Amino acid sequence: MSGFLSLSFRKIKQDLRAELTEASVTGSILSVLVGLFMVYLVAAQISEYRSIKTETNVVLDHYSSAVGDNTQDSAEDTLQINFNISFPHLSCEYASVDATNFMGTHDAGLASRVSKVMLDKSGKQIGPFEERKHPVKHTDDMAPLEHKELDRSLKINIHDFEDVRRRYDVLIVNFFTPWCHWCQKLEPVWDEAAGKMKEIDDDRMVIRLASVDCSGESGSKLCTEKRIDAFPTIMVFRRDDLKDAHHERYHGERSVTSIVNWAQHFIDQAMKKSPKSQAVDHNADGEVDSHIGVGCLIAGLLHVQRAPGGITIQAKSDGHEFNWATMDVSHKVNHVSFGPFLTDTAWKVMPAHIAQAVGSLDDRDFSSEQHIPTTHEHMIKIVKNVVELPSAWRIPPVIAHGYVVHSNNIQRFAEVPSVRLNYDILPIIVHVQSKFETFYTFLTRLCAILGGVFTITGIVSAGVDAGMASLTQKDRLGKLG
């Protein structure tokens, strides 16, 4: 037993402490300061123990399975693209979304879900846009008009437009250009329909069909004022329209019978046989033929191959020609992201710098200069981030695709105005591992703090006591002067 006791920490006997130790003012001050300092260090160490440590590594993408990325998205070698973009001056009727890959192959989206919502002039949503079930039909058996026959459709321009509009309850205008193939096919049909409507109106000044040549100087000013970008465009104007009123447009079959039947609805409205409406379904096919949205919100998602590619949004139509000089594709990016949608929990636990990179383009506006064809190009570099959380949280790894973007405007009259989202997927993964400090590390550091402070305090105390003793000795000997 005595041998075991010899191995233990030896201590001073209680009755000898008073003989071997003494109190001092410097010792008391030092003890208080050291005690406060030790409390601060222990509290800081406890806070450090409770905080999350983050370690970031960059690895090649083919090591994704080693960092917890076992999702179906990686296994199938596809990438989901999510977008929500507003176009205040591009009609949903003409807006087209096309996905291409780095080889230039169109329709590169393996699966897609895209929806369009019509916007009014103030940017408010009017309602969903339904794609046309059938292509625009044309009457092909009518001969081109001779110049002497062109008086049945009233020719107007910017100088007399307002006077003519006030003269009739309803004025239906065909905006055209001579170089437009579809306008040439519509010309004899429109003139014939104008003659029939003139007979039906019988000088009651209720309705009249008119035409505006957008290639002439006076006509082009009117077309620019009414934001006519597609030819032919058939638009309805009413005598009692407000200044910023929305105007119906004709989207039905381009035949005399269809146009006359459609125009008859406006005669009935003017004669109070039916209520006024800007949503006319003249052929009873369940499809509204008079859309009133001047803008379009395009939202959806695409599944594409994990390879460089792009998404192009521009105007397309099988029955119209476009004036690219006035086409305006100004837009606001409400949201663009890559990969599956993140849960609320994922957003909360994700590091702030990664969360910010997930939607780098969000809520940004891009404007085109007036009357200058402008293409907006967004170059996007995508990086996959895998965030592993502490195991105690029991939350699976969060996979988020951040990106950096550089935007550029291309202004060339030979360039078709469009919005391009060109993306490139970098073959790396940023692996962020978050974890708590282990308990044994906490204990080790705590012991180091206590032992280190005690040891340093002893050294400092001994030095102070030695210095004080030396000064006292010199004072007794009279050596301090």
Secondary structure, DSSP 8 states (H G I E B T S, - for coil): -HHHHTTS-----HHHHHHH----HHHHHHHHHHHHHHHHHHHHHHHHHHSEEEEEEEEEGGGGGGGT---HHHHTTEEEEEEEEEETTS-TTTEEEEEEETT--BS--SEEEEEEEEE-TTS-EEEE----SS---B--S-----GGGTTSSEE--TTTHHHHHHHSSEEEEEEE-TT-HHHHHHHHHHHHHHHHHHHHHTT-SSEEEEEEETTSHHHHHHHHHTT--EESEEEEEETT--TT----B--S-BSHHHHHHHHHHHHHHHTTSS---S---TT-SS--S----SEEEEEEEEEEESSSEEEEEEE--SS-EE-TTT----EEEEEEEESS---HHHHHHS-HHHHHHHTTTTTEEE---TTS-EEEEEEEEEEEEEEE--GGG----EEEEEEEEEEEEEE-TTS--EEEEEEEEEEEEEEEEEEE--HHHHHHHHHHHHHHHHHHHHHHHHHHHHHHHHHHHHHHTTTT-
